[in-house]
Amino acid sequence: MSFSTWLAFFAASWAISFSPGPGAISAMASGLKYGFRRGYWTTIGLILGILIQFMVVAVGLGAVLAASEVAFGIIKWLGVAYLIYLGWKQFRTDAAPVAVEAHDPTPFRIHELVLRGCLINITNPKGTVFLMAVVPQFLNLAQPLTMQYVTIAATLCFTDLVAMGCYTTLAARILRLLRSPRHIRWLNRGFGAMFILAGTVLASFSHNK
């Protein structure tokens, strides 16, 4: 991959990473509930999900998923159900203000946040299909593909780490300003509704798109 090709992909990666979607919603929800330092673990899970998706595409399984109505449908509806479930849980969460400092009494388990972020990305078949559509445009088939895949994956991970960090920080800053239980309740309902909307949009996504 030439430097100019990488620069083009680097620019595209920022647009990809900052585009609103289930990952951004999840990052903001974690920032709202746990603050930046704790909520950022969700982003680590999101990155793991991206890497898993990328490996699926790199080894050719993405083409199988795109060609198979059954495989695509199973993954799509698992993603839909998971997003709606997250929305329902967020919608019904308590309205107690959450402290951002390390003394936050809210139950906090790193592995749960990482797993949650990972599942959000690996159960989103639109991400796999999107990678299949975008990545080949930047590959030079006359050169070894392994390092090109590594470069593309590393670039995507970097831009997503920054983008999701921005989303998490945004929610954590809002959390510092809004202490009223009424405000927190409506924010939780808003994030819950966004998760459910993301699941609904995913349900309408066709593998031919």
Secondary structure as UniProt FT lines:
FT   HELIX           3..18
FT   HELIX           22..34
FT   HELIX           36..58
FT   TURN            59..60
FT   HELIX           61..67
FT   HELIX           69..91
FT   TURN            102..103
FT   HELIX           110..122
FT   HELIX           125..134
FT   HELIX           135..138
FT   TURN            141..142
FT   HELIX           145..177
FT   HELIX           181..203
FT   TURN            207..208
//
